[in-house]
Amino acid sequence: MRVEAKICGLGWPEDARVAEEAGADYLGVVFAPSPRQRSEREARQIWRDSEARRVGVFVDAEEGQVVEIARNLDLAVVQLHGSESRDYCQRLAGAGNWAVWKAVRIASDTRLEAALEPYAECVGGILLEGWSPHGHGGVGAGFDWSLAERLRDAWPPDVLLVLAGGLNPENVAEAIERIQPDVVDVSSGVETAPGMKNPDAVWAFVEAVRGAGG
């Protein structure tokens, strides 16, 4: 099984270039309020020389705004990290030629099956990340991987399992071995500061993914 690598929270064209040269399959830019937030104009510059699949990250954004950005920037994936409803996800998935990934935040008391159920039939991917009081996405919050391990065999066959939260070059191989995700997603785990990617860490992360069978 080939596991794909996503580098998220890109802030500069150079970061995108390094990530693509390292072999990343997806390049993510955050459009939600965050230290990594970028405008549509900035995102266009970040991705200007990129051929990897483009992912836009949104949190409870107005639906029309998401559609406009996705169309203008030719997004391959719209990634949602807020409290977006099943109906919202369905409408967005039908509005254009992009996949919708819905993030599910996992705490120690999360009933994972119940958290996934509303989205399993209306999105192309479900992203698992840890719960954090500091916001949605990109905060590096891990979670108990055993929760995902137990669920893997019953995962919907047409929905990508995207693993995020707390990943870095040192632990991603173990995560792949244990959970067998379709995509691994890193942001803060390859940074020197929010929005500032460390090229050596980006390369090390992608190489670890490839070494683990990705």
Residue pairs with C-beta under 8 A, 6 or more apart in sequence:
1 180
1 213
2 213
2 214
3 176
3 180
3 181
3 182
3 183
3 184
3 209
3 212
3 213
3 214
4 25
4 26
4 182
4 183
4 184
4 214
5 23
5 24
5 25
5 26
5 183
5 184
5 186
5 205
5 206
5 209
5 210
5 214
6 24
6 25
6 26
6 27
6 28
6 55
6 162
6 183
6 184
6 185
6 186
7 15
7 19
7 22
7 24
7 26
7 27
7 28
7 186
7 187
7 190
7 197
7 202
7 205
7 206
8 26
8 28
8 29
8 30
8 55
8 57
8 137
8 138
8 164
8 185
8 186
8 187
9 28
9 29
9 30
9 34
9 36
9 57
9 138
9 187
9 188
9 191
9 194
9 195
9 197
10 16
10 19
10 27
10 28
10 29
10 36
10 38
10 46
10 197
11 36
11 38
11 46
11 195
11 196
11 197
12 46
12 197
13 45
13 46
13 48
13 49
15 46
15 197
15 202
16 27
16 46
16 47
16 49
16 50
16 52
17 49
17 50
18 197
18 199
18 202
18 203
19 27
19 52
19 197
19 202
19 206
20 27
20 50
20 51
20 52
22 202
22 203
22 205
22 206
22 207
23 206
23 210
24 52
24 202
24 206
25 52
25 53
25 183
26 52
26 53
26 54
26 55
26 76
26 77
26 183
26 185
27 46
27 47
27 50
27 52
27 53
27 54
27 55
28 54
28 55
28 56
28 57
28 79
28 185
28 187
29 38
29 42
29 43
29 46
29 47
29 54
29 55
29 56
29 57
30 36
30 37
30 38
30 57
30 137
30 138
31 37
31 38
31 39
31 40
31 43
31 56
31 57
31 58
31 61
31 69
32 57
32 58
32 59
32 60
32 61
32 81
32 82
32 136
32 137
33 59
34 135
34 137
34 138
34 194
35 194
35 195
36 138
36 187
36 194
36 195
38 46
40 69
40 72
40 73
43 56
43 69
43 73
44 73
47 54
47 73
53 76
53 77
54 73
54 74
54 75
54 76
54 77
55 75
55 76
55 77
55 78
55 79
55 101
56 66
56 69
56 70
56 73
56 75
56 77
56 78
56 79
57 79
57 81
57 137
57 138
58 66
58 78
58 79
58 80
58 81
58 82
59 80
59 81
59 82
59 136
59 137
60 82
60 83
60 84
61 82
63 88
63 91
63 92
63 95
66 78
66 92
67 92
67 95
67 96
69 75
70 78
70 95
70 96
70 98
71 96
75 98
76 98
76 99
77 98
77 99
77 100
77 101
77 124
77 125
78 92
78 98
78 99
78 100
78 101
79 100
79 101
79 103
79 127
80 88
80 89
80 92
80 100
80 101
80 102
80 103
81 103
81 127
81 136
81 137
82 136
84 102
85 118
86 118
86 119
86 122
89 100
89 102
89 119
89 122
89 123
90 122
92 100
93 99
93 100
93 122
93 123
93 124
99 123
99 124
99 125
100 122
100 123
100 124
100 125
101 123
101 124
101 125
101 126
101 127
101 160
101 162
102 119
102 123
102 125
102 126
102 127
103 126
103 127
103 128
103 129
103 136
103 137
103 164
104 112
104 115
104 116
104 119
104 126
104 127
104 128
104 129
105 129
105 130
105 131
105 132
105 136
105 141
106 112
106 115
106 128
106 129
106 130
106 131
106 143
106 144
106 147
106 165
107 130
107 131
107 143
108 144
110 131
110 147
112 147
112 148
112 151
113 151
116 126
116 151
119 126
120 126
120 156
120 159
121 156
123 159
124 158
124 159
124 160
125 159
125 160
125 161
125 162
125 182
125 183
126 159
126 160
126 161
126 162
127 162
127 163
127 164
127 185
128 143
128 148
128 161
128 162
128 163
128 164
128 165
129 137
129 141
129 143
129 164
129 165
130 141
130 142
130 143
130 165
130 166
131 141
131 143
132 139
132 140
132 141
134 141
137 164
137 187
138 187
138 188
138 194
139 188
140 165
140 166
140 187
140 188
140 189
141 165
141 166
142 165
142 166
142 167
143 165
143 166
145 175
145 178
145 179
148 161
148 163
148 179
149 178
149 179
152 161
152 179
152 180
155 161
160 182
160 183
161 179
161 180
161 181
161 182
161 183
162 181
162 182
162 183
162 184
162 185
163 175
163 179
163 181
163 183
163 184
163 185
164 184
164 185
164 186
164 187
166 189
167 175
167 184
167 185
167 186
167 189
167 205
168 186
168 189
168 190
168 201
168 205
169 189
169 190
169 201
169 204
169 205
169 207
169 208
170 208
172 184
172 186
172 205
172 208
172 209
172 212
173 208
173 209
173 211
173 212
175 181
175 184
176 184
176 209
176 212
176 213
176 214
177 212
184 209
184 214
186 205
188 194
189 201
189 205
190 197
190 198
190 201
190 202
190 204
190 205
191 197
191 198
191 201
192 198
